[in-house]
Amino acid sequence: MEHSSFMGQDEGVMNTNDDASECKKSAVFRGYYRDEYISYFVKNPDRKAPEINRGYYARVKGVEMCIERFLKKTGDKCQFINLGCGFDTLFFRLRDAGHAIQNFVEVDFPSVTSRKCYQIKRNKSLLEKIHSEDDEVRLSSTDLHAGNYHIVGVDLRNIDELANKLQQSEIDFAVPTIFLAECVLVYIEPQNSSNLLTWIASNFKSAVFVNYEQVNMNDRFGEVMLQNLRSRGCSLAGVEACLTLDTQVARFLSSNWTGARAWDMVKVYNSIPAQERQRIEKLEMLDEGELLVQLFQHYCIAIAWLGELFQDVDECFKIVERRLSSIKLNAPN
C-alpha cells in the first residue's frame, strides 16, 4: 500500500485529534467530568456549544462504563490498546484511580504521537507518572516506552508494522486485552479495517473492542455531517459500516469476532445514573434539545468480544427502554 496516496486524507484525519481534544477540554472546563491532564495537551480552546459539551461527556462516560465493566472482570491483570489515541489521558486517570494495568499501549499516526511524546517529555509531572526507579523511559521522536506504558507511532493500515510495534511494547497475546477506538475505524478503508480486526481476532485469545463512532449516516442529518467532514478534508472511507447499528455489528462478526452489540448514544446516555444526568444537565441550558437527540442518534458505541469474557455485554449499559419522545435531554427548569 502506497502511503503517499493517503496523505491528503490523513492530514484531515489527524486534525480531528485537535478538535476532539479541544472539545474534551471544554467539557472538563465546564465541569462535566474531571480530567487533570488534558490541560497539558490543550491550552485554551474556544468555548463549545452546550450540545457539544454534553455530547462529549456522554462519549467519555459511555466508554468509561465499558472500561469499568472490563476491569471488574479482569482486575488489573489486563492490557489496554488505545487505537488512534490522540491526546487521550486515560492512562494517567486510571493510574490516579489506583489501577496498575499490566500493560497500556497507545497507537496513532507518528505525527500525532511525536507531539504527545514531546509534551510528556517537557512536563515533569507527566514524566513522574510514567517513571519508576525500576524502569527507564526510552524516548524517540515518535515512540515512548516506560515500564507498562507505551506510545507508538504507526499507520493502522500497515498490519506488519503494527505487529512489530506491539511486540516492542511487550504485548502478551494471552492476556485479556481491551481495544479502544473513538472515531478511528470510520476513517479507514473497509478492507484495511477488516484486515485489522481479523488480525486481532486471529492473535488475541481473550479481547474486547470498544468502538465509538458515527451511525445512521444514511439519513439527511447524516448526509450533512458527511458533507461537513468532507469540507474539512475528512473523507469517511469506512462510512459503509456506519449506516446502521446492524452494520456496526456485522463489521466485527465478518472479521471472526465471537460476538458484538451496538447502542446509539440516546440509549447510552439514558443508562447513566439519573442523579449524574441531573447534575450535568444543570451545568448549561440547551437552546434546542432536539439537536442533542439528533446528535445522540447519529453516534453509537459498539462492543465486540473474543472468547467468553464479555458475553454479558448488556451489563455495560443497563438500559431501560423508553419511547424516544419521553427522553428528557433538556436541562431542567
C-alpha positions as CSV (number, residue, x, y, z in Angstrom):
1,M,0.0,0.0,0.0
2,E,1.4,3.3,-1.0
3,H,1.2,5.7,1.9
4,S,1.5,8.8,-0.3
5,S,-1.9,8.2,-1.8
6,F,-3.5,8.7,1.6
7,M,-1.5,11.8,2.7
8,G,-4.2,14.4,1.9
9,Q,-6.9,12.5,3.7
10,D,-4.5,11.6,6.6
11,E,-3.8,15.2,7.4
12,G,-7.5,15.9,7.7
13,V,-8.0,12.9,10.0
14,M,-5.0,13.9,12.2
15,N,-6.6,17.3,12.6
16,T,-9.6,15.7,14.2
17,N,-7.4,14.9,17.2
18,D,-7.1,18.6,17.9
19,D,-10.8,19.2,17.5
20,A,-11.7,16.3,19.8
21,S,-9.2,17.3,22.4
22,E,-10.4,20.8,22.5
23,C,-14.0,19.6,22.9
24,K,-13.0,17.4,25.8
25,K,-11.1,20.3,27.4
26,S,-14.2,22.5,27.0
27,A,-16.4,19.8,28.7
28,V,-13.9,19.5,31.5
29,F,-13.7,23.2,32.0
30,R,-17.5,23.5,32.3
31,G,-17.5,20.8,35.0
32,Y,-19.0,17.8,33.1
33,Y,-16.2,15.5,34.3
34,R,-12.7,15.6,35.8
35,D,-9.5,15.3,33.8
36,E,-6.5,16.9,35.4
37,Y,-4.2,16.0,32.5
38,I,-6.0,17.3,29.3
39,S,-4.6,20.8,30.0
40,Y,-1.0,19.5,29.3
41,F,-2.1,18.9,25.7
42,V,-4.7,21.5,25.1
43,K,-4.3,25.1,26.3
44,N,-7.2,27.5,25.8
45,P,-9.9,26.2,23.4
46,D,-12.9,28.2,22.4
47,R,-16.0,27.6,24.4
48,K,-18.1,24.9,22.8
49,A,-21.9,24.9,22.5
50,P,-23.8,23.1,25.3
51,E,-24.8,20.3,22.9
52,I,-21.2,19.6,22.1
53,N,-20.1,19.6,25.7
54,R,-22.9,17.2,26.7
55,G,-22.2,15.0,23.7
56,Y,-18.5,14.7,24.6
57,Y,-19.5,14.0,28.2
58,A,-21.7,11.1,27.0
59,R,-18.9,9.8,24.8
60,V,-16.4,9.8,27.7
61,K,-18.8,8.4,30.2
62,G,-20.0,5.7,27.8
63,V,-16.5,4.4,27.1
64,E,-15.8,4.7,30.8
65,M,-18.7,2.4,31.7
66,C,-17.3,-0.2,29.3
67,I,-13.9,0.0,30.9
68,E,-15.3,-0.3,34.4
69,R,-17.1,-3.5,33.4
70,F,-13.9,-4.9,31.8
71,L,-11.8,-4.1,34.9
72,K,-14.5,-5.6,37.1
73,K,-14.0,-8.9,35.2
74,T,-10.2,-8.9,34.8
75,G,-8.9,-6.8,37.6
76,D,-5.6,-5.1,36.7
77,K,-4.3,-8.3,35.1
78,C,-5.1,-7.0,31.6
79,Q,-3.9,-4.9,28.7
80,F,-5.2,-1.7,27.1
81,I,-4.5,-0.9,23.5
82,N,-5.8,2.6,22.5
83,L,-6.1,2.8,18.7
84,G,-6.0,6.4,17.3
85,C,-5.3,7.6,20.9
86,G,-4.6,11.2,20.1
87,F,-4.1,13.2,23.2
88,D,-6.3,10.9,25.4
89,T,-5.3,10.9,29.0
90,L,-6.9,7.6,30.1
91,F,-3.6,6.0,31.3
92,F,-3.0,8.8,33.8
93,R,-6.6,8.9,35.0
94,L,-6.6,5.1,35.6
95,R,-3.3,5.4,37.5
96,D,-4.7,8.1,39.7
97,A,-7.7,5.8,40.4
98,G,-5.4,3.2,41.8
99,H,-5.2,0.8,38.8
100,A,-1.9,-0.8,37.9
101,I,-2.7,-2.1,34.5
102,Q,-0.3,-4.8,33.3
103,N,0.4,-3.1,30.0
104,F,-1.0,0.1,28.3
105,V,-0.2,0.9,24.7
106,E,-1.3,4.0,22.7
107,V,-1.2,4.0,18.9
108,D,-1.6,6.8,16.4
109,F,0.0,8.3,13.4
110,P,3.7,9.2,14.0
111,S,3.0,12.9,13.6
112,V,0.4,12.7,16.4
113,T,2.5,10.6,18.8
114,S,5.5,12.8,18.3
115,R,3.5,15.7,19.6
116,K,2.3,13.7,22.6
117,C,5.8,12.4,23.4
118,Y,7.1,16.0,23.2
119,Q,4.5,17.2,25.7
120,I,5.2,14.3,28.1
121,K,8.9,14.9,27.9
122,R,8.7,18.6,28.7
123,N,6.3,18.1,31.7
124,K,7.9,16.8,34.8
125,S,4.6,15.9,36.4
126,L,3.7,13.6,33.5
127,L,7.1,12.0,33.4
128,E,6.8,11.2,37.1
129,K,3.6,9.4,36.5
130,I,5.2,7.0,34.0
131,H,8.6,6.7,35.5
132,S,9.7,4.4,38.4
133,E,13.1,3.5,39.8
134,D,13.0,0.1,38.1
135,D,12.1,1.4,34.7
136,E,13.9,3.8,32.4
137,V,12.0,6.0,30.0
138,R,13.0,5.4,26.4
139,L,12.0,8.1,24.0
140,S,12.4,8.5,20.3
141,S,10.9,11.3,18.1
142,T,7.6,9.3,17.8
143,D,7.7,6.5,20.4
144,L,7.9,6.2,24.2
145,H,8.5,3.1,26.3
146,A,8.3,3.4,30.1
147,G,7.6,0.2,32.1
148,N,4.0,-0.6,31.4
149,Y,3.2,2.5,29.3
150,H,4.0,2.8,25.7
151,I,3.2,5.3,22.9
152,V,3.9,4.1,19.3
153,G,3.6,5.9,16.0
154,V,2.2,3.6,13.3
155,D,-0.3,3.6,10.5
156,L,-3.1,1.2,11.5
157,R,-3.4,0.1,7.8
158,N,0.1,-1.4,8.0
159,I,-0.5,-4.6,10.0
160,D,3.1,-5.8,9.9
161,E,4.3,-2.5,11.3
162,L,1.6,-2.5,13.9
163,A,2.5,-6.1,15.0
164,N,6.2,-5.0,15.3
165,K,5.3,-2.0,17.4
166,L,3.1,-4.1,19.7
167,Q,6.0,-6.6,20.1
168,Q,8.3,-3.7,21.1
169,S,5.7,-2.8,23.6
170,E,5.8,-6.3,25.1
171,I,2.2,-7.1,24.4
172,D,1.1,-10.6,25.6
173,F,-1.4,-12.1,23.3
174,A,-2.7,-14.5,26.0
175,V,-3.6,-11.7,28.5
176,P,-7.2,-10.3,28.4
177,T,-7.0,-7.1,26.3
178,I,-9.3,-4.2,25.7
179,F,-9.1,-2.2,22.5
180,L,-10.4,1.3,22.4
181,A,-11.2,3.3,19.3
182,E,-13.0,6.6,19.2
183,C,-13.9,7.8,15.7
184,V,-11.0,5.8,14.2
185,L,-12.3,2.9,12.0
186,V,-14.6,5.3,10.2
187,Y,-11.6,6.9,8.6
188,I,-10.1,3.6,7.4
189,E,-11.0,1.9,4.1
190,P,-13.3,-1.2,4.7
191,Q,-10.7,-3.7,3.5
192,N,-8.0,-2.2,5.8
193,S,-10.2,-2.1,8.8
194,S,-11.3,-5.7,8.1
195,N,-7.7,-6.7,7.9
196,L,-7.0,-5.0,11.3
197,L,-10.0,-6.6,13.1
198,T,-9.3,-10.0,11.6
199,W,-5.6,-9.8,12.6
200,I,-6.7,-9.0,16.2
201,A,-9.2,-11.9,16.2
202,S,-6.5,-14.3,15.0
203,N,-3.9,-13.3,17.5
204,F,-5.6,-12.5,20.8
205,K,-7.2,-15.2,22.9
206,S,-9.4,-13.0,25.0
207,A,-10.3,-9.5,24.0
208,V,-12.9,-6.8,23.9
209,F,-13.2,-4.0,21.4
210,V,-15.0,-0.8,22.4
211,N,-15.7,1.3,19.3
212,Y,-17.3,4.8,19.4
213,E,-18.2,6.5,16.2
214,Q,-20.9,7.6,13.8
215,V,-24.1,5.6,12.9
216,N,-27.3,6.2,10.9
217,M,-25.3,8.0,8.3
218,N,-27.8,7.2,5.5
219,D,-30.4,9.9,6.5
220,R,-30.5,13.6,5.9
221,F,-28.8,14.6,9.2
222,G,-26.1,12.0,8.5
223,E,-25.6,13.4,5.0
224,V,-25.0,16.9,6.4
225,M,-22.4,15.5,8.9
226,L,-20.6,13.8,6.0
227,Q,-20.6,17.0,3.9
228,N,-19.2,19.0,6.8
229,L,-16.4,16.5,7.4
230,R,-15.5,16.3,3.8
231,S,-15.3,20.1,3.6
232,R,-12.6,19.8,6.2
233,G,-10.6,17.2,4.3
234,C,-12.0,14.2,6.0
235,S,-13.3,11.6,3.6
236,L,-15.0,8.9,5.8
237,A,-13.6,6.0,3.9
238,G,-15.2,3.5,6.3
239,V,-18.7,5.0,6.4
240,E,-20.4,1.9,4.9
241,A,-20.0,0.2,8.3
242,C,-21.7,3.3,10.0
243,L,-25.1,3.1,8.2
244,T,-26.9,1.3,11.0
245,L,-26.3,-0.4,14.3
246,D,-26.6,-3.7,12.4
247,T,-23.7,-2.8,10.0
248,Q,-21.6,-1.8,13.1
249,V,-22.1,-5.3,14.5
250,A,-21.6,-7.0,11.2
251,R,-18.2,-5.4,10.8
252,F,-16.9,-7.4,13.7
253,L,-18.8,-10.7,13.0
254,S,-17.5,-10.8,9.5
255,S,-13.9,-10.4,10.9
256,N,-14.2,-13.5,13.1
257,W,-15.1,-11.9,16.4
258,T,-17.2,-14.1,18.8
259,G,-20.0,-11.6,19.2
260,A,-20.9,-7.9,19.1
261,R,-23.6,-5.5,20.2
262,A,-24.2,-1.8,19.5
263,W,-26.3,1.0,21.0
264,D,-26.9,4.5,19.9
265,M,-25.9,7.3,22.3
266,V,-29.5,8.0,23.2
267,K,-29.6,4.7,25.0
268,V,-26.1,5.0,26.3
269,Y,-26.9,8.5,27.8
270,N,-30.1,7.0,29.4
271,S,-28.1,4.3,31.1
272,I,-26.1,6.9,33.0
273,P,-27.5,7.1,36.6
274,A,-30.3,9.6,36.9
275,Q,-28.5,11.6,39.7
276,E,-25.5,12.1,37.5
277,R,-27.5,13.1,34.5
278,Q,-29.4,15.6,36.6
279,R,-26.0,17.1,37.8
280,I,-24.6,17.7,34.3
281,E,-28.0,18.9,32.9
282,K,-27.9,21.8,35.4
283,L,-24.5,23.0,34.1
284,E,-25.8,24.6,30.9
285,M,-29.2,25.2,29.4
286,L,-29.8,23.8,25.9
287,D,-31.4,26.0,23.4
288,E,-32.5,23.1,21.3
289,G,-32.9,19.7,23.0
290,E,-33.9,18.2,19.6
291,L,-30.5,18.9,18.2
292,L,-28.9,16.9,21.0
293,V,-31.2,14.0,20.4
294,Q,-30.3,14.0,16.7
295,L,-26.6,14.1,17.6
296,F,-27.0,11.2,20.0
297,Q,-29.0,9.2,17.3
298,H,-26.0,9.6,15.0
299,Y,-23.3,8.2,17.3
300,C,-23.0,4.8,18.9
301,I,-20.9,2.5,21.0
302,A,-20.3,-0.9,19.6
303,I,-18.7,-3.7,21.7
304,A,-17.2,-6.8,20.3
305,W,-15.6,-9.7,22.1
306,L,-13.4,-12.7,21.6
307,G,-13.9,-15.7,23.8
308,E,-16.2,-15.8,26.8
309,L,-15.1,-12.7,28.6
310,F,-17.8,-10.2,27.7
311,Q,-20.8,-12.3,26.8
312,D,-22.9,-10.4,29.4
313,V,-22.1,-7.2,27.5
314,D,-25.6,-5.8,28.2
315,E,-24.5,-5.2,31.7
316,C,-22.4,-2.3,30.4
317,F,-25.5,-0.3,29.8
318,K,-28.4,-1.4,31.9
319,I,-30.8,0.3,29.7
320,V,-34.5,0.8,30.5
321,E,-36.3,1.0,27.1
322,R,-38.2,4.2,26.7
323,R,-40.1,5.9,24.0
324,L,-37.8,8.4,22.3
325,S,-40.3,11.2,22.8
326,S,-40.1,10.8,26.6
327,I,-36.4,11.2,26.9
328,K,-35.6,14.4,28.8
329,L,-32.4,15.7,27.3
330,N,-33.1,19.3,28.1
331,A,-31.8,20.9,31.3
332,P,-34.4,21.1,34.0
333,N,-36.0,24.5,34.6
